[in-house]
Amino acid sequence: TMTIHSEEHIVDVHVRSGVYSSDTIFDYTHGYIATRLFSRNACFIMKIKKELIPELREIGRLAFERETMKDVYSPNNVWALFQAGSSRLGRLKDWVLYGKHIENLCTGLPLYQ
């Protein structure tokens, strides 16, 4: 499921698929995406690259197209490959940088950038 909070410039994406379940937040105000993988008990954070990640208003349109037409081709499909590296727990300066929505998603989990 996808929820778009236009007034807060936030998109919540919830994938419920057993071992592959995850929650993702696109925080356009702070410019970061955070994905919490439940099977790994970890949080992955990446900077939003405007040339690769659709804008907030575009995400809603793409989601609507995909839902209504199911197999719409879009050049804006986003895939990210996370490679395990060193992790750390979030600190106060991280949460100021990433924002409260990502803090709520990732507090207490190892953070990977």
DRENDRENLUM-196116 format. One record per residue (C-alpha): residue number from 1; residue in one letter; x, y, z. Coordinates in pm, 1 decimal. Example, Ala and Ser with C-alpha at 12.3 -4.5 7.8 and 13.67 -1.06 7.14 Angstrom:
# residues 2
(1, a, (1230.0, -450.0, 780.0));
(2, s, (1367.0, -106.0, 714.0));
//
This chain:
# residues 113
(1, t, (0.0, 0.0, 0.0));
(2, m, (106.6, 357.3, -61.0));
(3, t, (0.2, 664.6, 132.2));
(4, i, (93.0, 1010.5, 7.5));
(5, h, (95.6, 1294.5, 260.4));
(6, s, (120.0, 1592.9, 25.0));
(7, e, (112.9, 1853.0, 302.8));
(8, e, (412.1, 1691.2, 475.3));
(9, h, (593.0, 1591.4, 151.8));
(10, i, (603.8, 1228.7, 269.5));
(11, v, (521.9, 899.6, 95.0));
(12, d, (474.5, 580.5, 300.1));
(13, v, (502.8, 248.0, 117.6));
(14, h, (412.5, -73.2, 299.0));
(15, v, (491.0, -408.9, 138.9));
(16, r, (335.7, -709.0, 312.5));
(17, s, (485.9, -1020.5, 160.8));
(18, g, (591.1, -1254.5, 438.1));
(19, v, (969.8, -1267.9, 471.5));
(20, y, (1002.4, -987.1, 212.3));
(21, s, (789.9, -736.5, 406.9));
(22, s, (916.6, -381.2, 437.5));
(23, d, (819.6, -23.5, 511.0));
(24, t, (966.5, 264.6, 311.5));
(25, i, (944.1, 639.0, 364.5));
(26, f, (1021.4, 893.8, 94.9));
(27, d, (1085.2, 1219.6, 284.3));
(28, y, (1101.9, 1490.7, 19.2));
(29, t, (1144.4, 1768.4, 278.3));
(30, h, (1471.1, 1623.1, 410.1));
(31, g, (1570.6, 1454.8, 82.0));
(32, y, (1605.9, 1095.8, 205.9));
(33, i, (1448.6, 754.6, 155.5));
(34, a, (1452.7, 498.4, 436.6));
(35, t, (1359.1, 132.1, 400.3));
(36, r, (1306.2, -96.1, 696.3));
(37, l, (1347.4, -460.7, 600.7));
(38, f, (1171.6, -671.8, 859.2));
(39, s, (1360.9, -991.2, 772.8));
(40, r, (1694.1, -819.6, 837.1));
(41, n, (1584.0, -602.8, 1128.6));
(42, a, (1773.6, -313.9, 969.1));
(43, c, (1712.9, 27.0, 815.2));
(44, f, (1868.2, 139.1, 485.7));
(45, i, (1888.4, 511.7, 409.1));
(46, m, (1974.2, 681.0, 81.8));
(47, k, (1973.8, 1036.0, -46.9));
(48, i, (1702.3, 1121.9, -297.8));
(49, k, (1864.2, 1185.0, -635.0));
(50, k, (1620.4, 1405.0, -823.7));
(51, e, (1729.0, 1270.4, -1161.1));
(52, l, (1647.7, 911.2, -1052.8));
(53, i, (1359.4, 935.7, -804.3));
(54, p, (1018.5, 1061.6, -922.1));
(55, e, (888.9, 1381.5, -765.5));
(56, l, (611.5, 1361.5, -506.7));
(57, r, (334.9, 1460.5, -749.8));
(58, e, (467.4, 1210.6, -1004.3));
(59, i, (466.3, 916.5, -760.3));
(60, g, (91.6, 948.8, -709.9));
(61, r, (29.1, 950.2, -1083.8));
(62, l, (255.1, 647.6, -1140.1));
(63, a, (86.3, 454.3, -858.5));
(64, f, (-257.2, 533.8, -1000.1));
(65, e, (-150.5, 423.7, -1349.1));
(66, r, (-1.0, 102.6, -1218.8));
(67, e, (-309.7, 19.5, -1014.1));
(68, t, (-561.9, 95.4, -1286.0));
(69, m, (-371.8, -48.5, -1580.0));
(70, k, (-155.4, -306.8, -1395.3));
(71, d, (115.5, -337.6, -1663.4));
(72, v, (196.2, 22.0, -1754.3));
(73, y, (552.4, 70.9, -1873.2));
(74, s, (722.4, 361.7, -1704.2));
(75, p, (1083.5, 473.0, -1734.5));
(76, n, (1054.9, 585.0, -1371.4));
(77, n, (1066.9, 241.8, -1209.5));
(78, v, (1301.5, 274.0, -914.1));
(79, w, (1528.8, -8.8, -801.4));
(80, a, (1789.5, 17.0, -534.4));
(81, l, (2059.3, -233.2, -451.5));
(82, f, (2175.4, -222.9, -91.9));
(83, q, (2514.0, -365.3, -13.0));
(84, a, (2586.9, -453.7, 345.5));
(85, g, (2856.6, -243.7, 498.3));
(86, s, (2916.8, -97.2, 838.5));
(87, s, (2614.8, 1.7, 1039.6));
(88, r, (2554.2, 213.8, 1342.6));
(89, l, (2265.4, 313.4, 1560.8));
(90, g, (2112.7, 653.7, 1491.9));
(91, r, (2232.9, 952.1, 1689.5));
(92, l, (2061.6, 1284.4, 1753.6));
(93, k, (2241.9, 1452.5, 1462.4));
(94, d, (2119.1, 1174.2, 1229.7));
(95, w, (1756.8, 1234.4, 1323.6));
(96, v, (1792.2, 1608.7, 1269.7));
(97, l, (1927.0, 1533.6, 921.8));
(98, y, (1679.3, 1257.3, 829.9));
(99, g, (1367.3, 1396.3, 1000.5));
(100, k, (1109.6, 1263.0, 1245.4));
(101, h, (934.7, 1025.8, 1001.8));
(102, i, (1254.4, 834.2, 930.6));
(103, e, (1346.0, 848.3, 1299.1));
(104, n, (1012.1, 684.3, 1385.6));
(105, l, (1075.4, 412.2, 1127.0));
(106, c, (1438.6, 338.3, 1214.9));
(107, t, (1495.2, 412.5, 1585.3));
(108, g, (1674.9, 125.0, 1755.7));
(109, l, (1777.2, -45.8, 1430.5));
(110, p, (2118.5, -60.1, 1266.3));
(111, l, (2143.3, 213.8, 1000.1));
(112, y, (2310.2, 151.8, 665.7));
(113, q, (2374.0, 436.3, 422.1));
//
